[in-house]
Amino acid sequence: MEEKLFVGGVSSDDIPPSKLGTKEYWNDTYARELQSFKDIGDVGEIWFGVQSMTRIVQWMKRQNIGEDSAVLDIGTGNGILLVDLAKAGFSNLTGIDYSPAAVELAKCILEEELLQNVRIQVEDFLNPSMCLSGFDVCIDKGTFDAISLCPENSAGKMSRYVETLHKVLKQKGIFIITSCNWTKNELVNQFHEGFELQEELPTSKFQFGGKMGNSVTALVFVKKT
Ligand SMILES: C[S@@+](CC[C@H](N)C(=O)[O-])C[C@H]1O[C@@H](n2cnc3c(N)ncnc32)[C@H](O)[C@@H]1O
């Protein structure tokens, strides 16, 4: 599947607010996807395609990240990444999403896959409950992008995101982000307080006007001690 863009290749200053930055949009989207899952078993959109999940799971395996590590999928949507992680052997998985419809869809999919041990809960990552803490690995696929498109106070919400991330990750915890709104340098800049870039994961490249670029950026950060 093609890696999918929200707003292709614009710089951070130019990113216009969008309905993709609103809870209503995601609730409507996942309510439709939930119905479609119930009707025909379609799990719905996999953001950035299947290879975006394979990239993350294979990297975690290569790094020998313990299968009992506490892993959080931030803005899990339909929870398919959690299904892949569970099938790869990871056993301490949590997914959160602020959309109740997304959480219900993820629960239905996990139930069908007989993966009852995966925790799924409704949580706003910008206003998390006390129990959201102590994670070894946090993963974000498209959620920071969505938050950065919020029509109201996106800059404030982005810095709140960084604060929450810092709070929920253990010391030396790992953060893996996949984004199409932000370049590598922009993400390094966004997360520079409290996080250090460990690695850039290879993603597909495109050529435009004689220049090579990435449509999707995938980075691994480590929480600074
Ligand atoms: C582009 S979708 C990506 C979904 C999923 N990660 C995937 O890769 O398929 C963005 C997700 O972020 C969720 N989201 C946006 N803002 C959030 C917030 N403040 N707290 C929790 N979830 C949020 C949306 O409900 C949506 O499920």
The ligand as an SDF file (V2000), in Angstrom:
LIG
                    3D

 27 29  0  0  0  0  0  0  0  0999 V2000
   -3.9540    9.4500   11.5700 C   0  0  0  0  0  0  0  0  0  0  0  0
   -4.8330    8.5910   12.7940 S   0  0  0  0  0  0  0  0  0  0  0  0
   -3.6840    7.2870   13.0890 C   0  0  0  0  0  0  0  0  0  0  0  0
   -4.3010    6.1040   13.7230 C   0  0  0  0  0  0  0  0  0  0  0  0
   -3.3250    4.9410   13.9700 C   0  0  0  0  0  0  0  0  0  0  0  0
   -2.1810    5.3470   14.7740 N   0  0  0  0  0  0  0  0  0  0  0  0
   -2.8340    4.3430   12.6770 C   0  0  0  0  0  0  0  0  0  0  0  0
   -1.6340    4.4320   12.3850 O   0  0  0  0  0  0  0  0  0  0  0  0
   -3.6600    3.7990   11.9260 O   0  0  0  0  0  0  0  0  0  0  0  0
   -4.6360    9.6380   14.2170 C   0  0  0  0  0  0  0  0  0  0  0  0
   -5.2210    9.0360   15.4830 C   0  0  0  0  0  0  0  0  0  0  0  0
   -4.8920    9.8760   16.5820 O   0  0  0  0  0  0  0  0  0  0  0  0
   -6.0110    9.9440   17.4540 C   0  0  0  0  0  0  0  0  0  0  0  0
   -5.8050   11.1620   18.2810 N   0  0  0  0  0  0  0  0  0  0  0  0
   -5.7020   12.4390   17.8560 C   0  0  0  0  0  0  0  0  0  0  0  0
   -5.4990   13.2790   18.8820 N   0  0  0  0  0  0  0  0  0  0  0  0
   -5.4500   12.4990   20.0000 C   0  0  0  0  0  0  0  0  0  0  0  0
   -5.2590   12.7770   21.3830 C   0  0  0  0  0  0  0  0  0  0  0  0
   -5.1110   14.0330   21.8230 N   0  0  0  0  0  0  0  0  0  0  0  0
   -5.2570   11.7530   22.2650 N   0  0  0  0  0  0  0  0  0  0  0  0
   -5.4340   10.4700   21.8290 C   0  0  0  0  0  0  0  0  0  0  0  0
   -5.6430   10.1470   20.5280 N   0  0  0  0  0  0  0  0  0  0  0  0
   -5.6390   11.1470   19.6230 C   0  0  0  0  0  0  0  0  0  0  0  0
   -7.2000    9.9630   16.5000 C   0  0  0  0  0  0  0  0  0  0  0  0
   -8.4240    9.6300   17.1270 O   0  0  0  0  0  0  0  0  0  0  0  0
   -6.7300    8.9220   15.4760 C   0  0  0  0  0  0  0  0  0  0  0  0
   -7.0870    7.6290   15.8720 O   0  0  0  0  0  0  0  0  0  0  0  0
  1  2  1  0
  2  3  1  0
  2 10  1  0
  3  4  1  0
  4  5  1  0
  5  6  1  0
  5  7  1  0
  7  8  2  0
  7  9  1  0
 10 11  1  0
 11 12  1  0
 11 26  1  0
 12 13  1  0
 13 14  1  0
 13 24  1  0
 14 15  1  0
 14 23  1  0
 15 16  2  0
 16 17  1  0
 17 18  1  0
 17 23  2  0
 18 19  1  0
 18 20  2  0
 20 21  1  0
 21 22  2  0
 22 23  1  0
 24 25  1  0
 24 26  1  0
 26 27  1  0
M  CHG  2   2   1   9  -1
M  END
$$$$
